[in-house]
């Protein structure tokens, strides 16, 4: 089942659900509730790292933002009118991340808009100047995917100020996510609850082992259970 994150977490409290994959781990209270009511200990593991990409209209001149400017866009306080657009009309992982990790208690602008899906966010921003979209990078970061390459003809991915160098701006590419210098990075967890080594156990092992980790890599996320060596290269053309 593919659902908004809030719905996935609700499903975790249903006896028949063995595993969910989210960008949020269980709180201690949630883990205790599962243990007390279902007599099983929930186990979680970070299997990949994802990022929130910021997209703007293809003709927009606003393509570079600090995180303070992103917060101003989200709250409607930016020096020009830019309307934030999110994926999903329900409580999605992107909205939760924005509220919890970016705004940290501040309110989203009442002019913010929600599209039914991430692709709808891309389409809306593409035809609506003055909007700023927030979507998972896996929707637009794969330059080997023909459909995603077509998206990049309709919108631009904005640069955000690096976490380790003021005045330097970076894109949400794998290298920057891996190094943690792109500022809006989030973790991808599995959370499983199974009293025996069944389907959930087997799929969890698949996700953290070699083949599963390569699938995350191919999706332009960053595998969390693999270490990488970064080497400088020089291209001669």
TORKOL-4160 file (C-alpha; in steps of 0.2 Angstrom, whole numbers, padded with zeros to 4 digits, m for minus):
237
<pt num="1" X="0000" Y="0000" Z="0000"/>
<pt num="2" X="0006" Y="0017" Z="m0004"/>
<pt num="3" X="m0001" Y="0030" Z="0008"/>
<pt num="4" X="0003" Y="0047" Z="0016"/>
<pt num="5" X="0015" Y="0045" Z="0030"/>
<pt num="6" X="0002" Y="0048" Z="0044"/>
<pt num="7" X="m0009" Y="0034" Z="0037"/>
<pt num="8" X="0006" Y="0022" Z="0037"/>
<pt num="9" X="0010" Y="0026" Z="0055"/>
<pt num="10" X="m0009" Y="0023" Z="0060"/>
<pt num="11" X="m0008" Y="0006" Z="0051"/>
<pt num="12" X="0006" Y="0001" Z="0062"/>
<pt num="13" X="m0006" Y="m0001" Z="0076"/>
<pt num="14" X="m0016" Y="m0014" Z="0066"/>
<pt num="15" X="m0012" Y="m0031" Z="0071"/>
<pt num="16" X="m0010" Y="m0038" Z="0053"/>
<pt num="17" X="0002" Y="m0024" Z="0047"/>
<pt num="18" X="0020" Y="m0031" Z="0049"/>
<pt num="19" X="0030" Y="m0016" Z="0042"/>
<pt num="20" X="0029" Y="0002" Z="0037"/>
<pt num="21" X="0042" Y="0012" Z="0028"/>
<pt num="22" X="0042" Y="0031" Z="0033"/>
<pt num="23" X="0053" Y="0046" Z="0036"/>
<pt num="24" X="0049" Y="0046" Z="0054"/>
<pt num="25" X="0055" Y="0034" Z="0068"/>
<pt num="26" X="0043" Y="0029" Z="0082"/>
<pt num="27" X="0043" Y="0040" Z="0098"/>
<pt num="28" X="0046" Y="0031" Z="0114"/>
<pt num="29" X="0028" Y="0032" Z="0118"/>
<pt num="30" X="0023" Y="0024" Z="0102"/>
<pt num="31" X="0035" Y="0010" Z="0104"/>
<pt num="32" X="0029" Y="0007" Z="0122"/>
<pt num="33" X="0011" Y="0007" Z="0116"/>
<pt num="34" X="0015" Y="m0007" Z="0103"/>
<pt num="35" X="0025" Y="m0017" Z="0116"/>
<pt num="36" X="0011" Y="m0016" Z="0129"/>
<pt num="37" X="m0004" Y="m0018" Z="0118"/>
<pt num="38" X="0002" Y="m0030" Z="0105"/>
<pt num="39" X="0015" Y="m0039" Z="0115"/>
<pt num="40" X="0029" Y="m0037" Z="0102"/>
<pt num="41" X="0044" Y="m0025" Z="0101"/>
<pt num="42" X="0045" Y="m0014" Z="0086"/>
<pt num="43" X="0062" Y="m0013" Z="0078"/>
<pt num="44" X="0067" Y="0001" Z="0066"/>
<pt num="45" X="0082" Y="0005" Z="0055"/>
<pt num="46" X="0088" Y="0019" Z="0044"/>
<pt num="47" X="0090" Y="0011" Z="0027"/>
<pt num="48" X="0092" Y="0027" Z="0016"/>
<pt num="49" X="0093" Y="0046" Z="0016"/>
<pt num="50" X="0081" Y="0057" Z="0006"/>
<pt num="51" X="0080" Y="0075" Z="0003"/>
<pt num="52" X="0067" Y="0088" Z="0000"/>
<pt num="53" X="0070" Y="0097" Z="m0017"/>
<pt num="54" X="0064" Y="0115" Z="m0020"/>
<pt num="55" X="0057" Y="0118" Z="m0037"/>
<pt num="56" X="0052" Y="0134" Z="m0046"/>
<pt num="57" X="0045" Y="0140" Z="m0062"/>
<pt num="58" X="0056" Y="0138" Z="m0077"/>
<pt num="59" X="0057" Y="0157" Z="m0080"/>
<pt num="60" X="0059" Y="0161" Z="m0062"/>
<pt num="61" X="0074" Y="0172" Z="m0057"/>
<pt num="62" X="0072" Y="0165" Z="m0039"/>
<pt num="63" X="0083" Y="0150" Z="m0039"/>
<pt num="64" X="0095" Y="0152" Z="m0024"/>
<pt num="65" X="0089" Y="0152" Z="m0006"/>
<pt num="66" X="0096" Y="0152" Z="0011"/>
<pt num="67" X="0086" Y="0142" Z="0024"/>
<pt num="68" X="0080" Y="0158" Z="0032"/>
<pt num="69" X="0073" Y="0163" Z="0015"/>
<pt num="70" X="0065" Y="0146" Z="0013"/>
<pt num="71" X="0057" Y="0149" Z="0030"/>
<pt num="72" X="0051" Y="0166" Z="0025"/>
<pt num="73" X="0043" Y="0158" Z="0009"/>
<pt num="74" X="0035" Y="0145" Z="0019"/>
<pt num="75" X="0027" Y="0158" Z="0031"/>
<pt num="76" X="0023" Y="0171" Z="0019"/>
<pt num="77" X="0036" Y="0183" Z="0025"/>
<pt num="78" X="0047" Y="0183" Z="0009"/>
<pt num="79" X="0051" Y="0200" Z="0001"/>
<pt num="80" X="0041" Y="0195" Z="m0014"/>
<pt num="81" X="0025" Y="0185" Z="m0015"/>
<pt num="82" X="0030" Y="0166" Z="m0018"/>
<pt num="83" X="0017" Y="0153" Z="m0014"/>
<pt num="84" X="0023" Y="0137" Z="m0007"/>
<pt num="85" X="0015" Y="0121" Z="m0014"/>
<pt num="86" X="0016" Y="0104" Z="m0006"/>
<pt num="87" X="0013" Y="0086" Z="m0012"/>
<pt num="88" X="m0003" Y="0078" Z="m0005"/>
<pt num="89" X="m0019" Y="0084" Z="0002"/>
<pt num="90" X="m0016" Y="0074" Z="0018"/>
<pt num="91" X="m0002" Y="0074" Z="0031"/>
<pt num="92" X="0012" Y="0068" Z="0020"/>
<pt num="93" X="0030" Y="0066" Z="0025"/>
<pt num="94" X="0035" Y="0082" Z="0016"/>
<pt num="95" X="0023" Y="0092" Z="0026"/>
<pt num="96" X="0028" Y="0084" Z="0042"/>
<pt num="97" X="0046" Y="0087" Z="0039"/>
<pt num="98" X="0043" Y="0106" Z="0034"/>
<pt num="99" X="0033" Y="0109" Z="0050"/>
<pt num="100" X="0044" Y="0099" Z="0062"/>
<pt num="101" X="0062" Y="0102" Z="0055"/>
<pt num="102" X="0061" Y="0118" Z="0045"/>
<pt num="103" X="0048" Y="0129" Z="0053"/>
<pt num="104" X="0050" Y="0121" Z="0071"/>
<pt num="105" X="0033" Y="0127" Z="0077"/>
<pt num="106" X="0030" Y="0142" Z="0066"/>
<pt num="107" X="0014" Y="0142" Z="0055"/>
<pt num="108" X="0014" Y="0138" Z="0036"/>
<pt num="109" X="0007" Y="0153" Z="0026"/>
<pt num="110" X="m0012" Y="0152" Z="0024"/>
<pt num="111" X="m0009" Y="0154" Z="0005"/>
<pt num="112" X="0001" Y="0138" Z="0004"/>
<pt num="113" X="m0007" Y="0126" Z="m0008"/>
<pt num="114" X="m0008" Y="0107" Z="m0009"/>
<pt num="115" X="m0008" Y="0096" Z="m0025"/>
<pt num="116" X="m0014" Y="0078" Z="m0025"/>
<pt num="117" X="0003" Y="0071" Z="m0029"/>
<pt num="118" X="0022" Y="0075" Z="m0031"/>
<pt num="119" X="0019" Y="0075" Z="m0050"/>
<pt num="120" X="0005" Y="0087" Z="m0048"/>
<pt num="121" X="0016" Y="0099" Z="m0039"/>
<pt num="122" X="0028" Y="0099" Z="m0053"/>
<pt num="123" X="0014" Y="0102" Z="m0066"/>
<pt num="124" X="0007" Y="0116" Z="m0055"/>
<pt num="125" X="0023" Y="0125" Z="m0053"/>
<pt num="126" X="0027" Y="0123" Z="m0071"/>
<pt num="127" X="0012" Y="0132" Z="m0076"/>
<pt num="128" X="0011" Y="0144" Z="m0062"/>
<pt num="129" X="0024" Y="0158" Z="m0060"/>
<pt num="130" X="0027" Y="0164" Z="m0042"/>
<pt num="131" X="0025" Y="0147" Z="m0034"/>
<pt num="132" X="0038" Y="0136" Z="m0025"/>
<pt num="133" X="0036" Y="0117" Z="m0024"/>
<pt num="134" X="0043" Y="0105" Z="m0011"/>
<pt num="135" X="0044" Y="0087" Z="m0016"/>
<pt num="136" X="0055" Y="0072" Z="m0012"/>
<pt num="137" X="0071" Y="0072" Z="m0023"/>
<pt num="138" X="0068" Y="0055" Z="m0030"/>
<pt num="139" X="0054" Y="0063" Z="m0040"/>
<pt num="140" X="0065" Y="0074" Z="m0050"/>
<pt num="141" X="0083" Y="0070" Z="m0046"/>
<pt num="142" X="0086" Y="0055" Z="m0058"/>
<pt num="143" X="0094" Y="0061" Z="m0074"/>
<pt num="144" X="0093" Y="0044" Z="m0081"/>
<pt num="145" X="0074" Y="0043" Z="m0081"/>
<pt num="146" X="0067" Y="0051" Z="m0097"/>
<pt num="147" X="0051" Y="0056" Z="m0087"/>
<pt num="148" X="0061" Y="0065" Z="m0074"/>
<pt num="149" X="0072" Y="0073" Z="m0087"/>
<pt num="150" X="0056" Y="0080" Z="m0095"/>
<pt num="151" X="0051" Y="0088" Z="m0079"/>
<pt num="152" X="0067" Y="0097" Z="m0079"/>
<pt num="153" X="0062" Y="0106" Z="m0095"/>
<pt num="154" X="0047" Y="0113" Z="m0086"/>
<pt num="155" X="0054" Y="0118" Z="m0069"/>
<pt num="156" X="0071" Y="0122" Z="m0061"/>
<pt num="157" X="0078" Y="0114" Z="m0045"/>
<pt num="158" X="0083" Y="0128" Z="m0033"/>
<pt num="159" X="0100" Y="0129" Z="m0025"/>
<pt num="160" X="0100" Y="0130" Z="m0006"/>
<pt num="161" X="0114" Y="0137" Z="0005"/>
<pt num="162" X="0127" Y="0123" Z="0010"/>
<pt num="163" X="0127" Y="0118" Z="0029"/>
<pt num="164" X="0146" Y="0119" Z="0029"/>
<pt num="165" X="0150" Y="0135" Z="0019"/>
<pt num="166" X="0140" Y="0151" Z="0020"/>
<pt num="167" X="0138" Y="0159" Z="0003"/>
<pt num="168" X="0140" Y="0142" Z="m0006"/>
<pt num="169" X="0124" Y="0135" Z="m0014"/>
<pt num="170" X="0121" Y="0116" Z="m0018"/>
<pt num="171" X="0108" Y="0105" Z="m0026"/>
<pt num="172" X="0100" Y="0089" Z="m0018"/>
<pt num="173" X="0112" Y="0077" Z="m0027"/>
<pt num="174" X="0118" Y="0061" Z="m0020"/>
<pt num="175" X="0135" Y="0067" Z="m0015"/>
<pt num="176" X="0128" Y="0082" Z="m0006"/>
<pt num="177" X="0115" Y="0072" Z="0003"/>
<pt num="178" X="0128" Y="0059" Z="0008"/>
<pt num="179" X="0140" Y="0072" Z="0015"/>
<pt num="180" X="0125" Y="0081" Z="0024"/>
<pt num="181" X="0129" Y="0098" Z="0016"/>
<pt num="182" X="0112" Y="0099" Z="0008"/>
<pt num="183" X="0101" Y="0107" Z="0022"/>
<pt num="184" X="0085" Y="0098" Z="0019"/>
<pt num="185" X="0090" Y="0079" Z="0021"/>
<pt num="186" X="0078" Y="0066" Z="0030"/>
<pt num="187" X="0080" Y="0048" Z="0034"/>
<pt num="188" X="0070" Y="0034" Z="0028"/>
<pt num="189" X="0066" Y="0020" Z="0041"/>
<pt num="190" X="0058" Y="0004" Z="0041"/>
<pt num="191" X="0048" Y="0000" Z="0056"/>
<pt num="192" X="0043" Y="m0019" Z="0058"/>
<pt num="193" X="0034" Y="m0028" Z="0072"/>
<pt num="194" X="0033" Y="m0047" Z="0070"/>
<pt num="195" X="0034" Y="m0060" Z="0083"/>
<pt num="196" X="0043" Y="m0072" Z="0071"/>
<pt num="197" X="0054" Y="m0072" Z="0057"/>
<pt num="198" X="0041" Y="m0070" Z="0043"/>
<pt num="199" X="0038" Y="m0059" Z="0028"/>
<pt num="200" X="0042" Y="m0042" Z="0037"/>
<pt num="201" X="0059" Y="m0049" Z="0044"/>
<pt num="202" X="0064" Y="m0055" Z="0027"/>
<pt num="203" X="0060" Y="m0039" Z="0018"/>
<pt num="204" X="0069" Y="m0029" Z="0031"/>
<pt num="205" X="0084" Y="m0040" Z="0028"/>
<pt num="206" X="0083" Y="m0037" Z="0009"/>
<pt num="207" X="0082" Y="m0018" Z="0012"/>
<pt num="208" X="0097" Y="m0017" Z="0022"/>
<pt num="209" X="0108" Y="m0030" Z="0012"/>
<pt num="210" X="0117" Y="m0027" Z="m0004"/>
<pt num="211" X="0104" Y="m0028" Z="m0017"/>
<pt num="212" X="0091" Y="m0018" Z="m0007"/>
<pt num="213" X="0104" Y="m0004" Z="m0004"/>
<pt num="214" X="0108" Y="m0003" Z="m0023"/>
<pt num="215" X="0090" Y="m0001" Z="m0027"/>
<pt num="216" X="0090" Y="0015" Z="m0016"/>
<pt num="217" X="0106" Y="0021" Z="m0024"/>
<pt num="218" X="0098" Y="0018" Z="m0041"/>
<pt num="219" X="0083" Y="0028" Z="m0036"/>
<pt num="220" X="0095" Y="0043" Z="m0032"/>
<pt num="221" X="0093" Y="0041" Z="m0013"/>
<pt num="222" X="0108" Y="0038" Z="m0003"/>
<pt num="223" X="0110" Y="0020" Z="0005"/>
<pt num="224" X="0112" Y="0022" Z="0024"/>
<pt num="225" X="0119" Y="0004" Z="0027"/>
<pt num="226" X="0133" Y="0006" Z="0014"/>
<pt num="227" X="0149" Y="0016" Z="0016"/>
<pt num="228" X="0156" Y="0025" Z="0001"/>
<pt num="229" X="0173" Y="0032" Z="m0004"/>
<pt num="230" X="0172" Y="0049" Z="m0012"/>
<pt num="231" X="0186" Y="0052" Z="m0024"/>
<pt num="232" X="0190" Y="0068" Z="m0034"/>
<pt num="233" X="0190" Y="0066" Z="m0053"/>
<pt num="234" X="0195" Y="0078" Z="m0067"/>
<pt num="235" X="0185" Y="0077" Z="m0083"/>
<pt num="236" X="0194" Y="0081" Z="m0100"/>
<pt num="237" X="0184" Y="0086" Z="m0114"/>
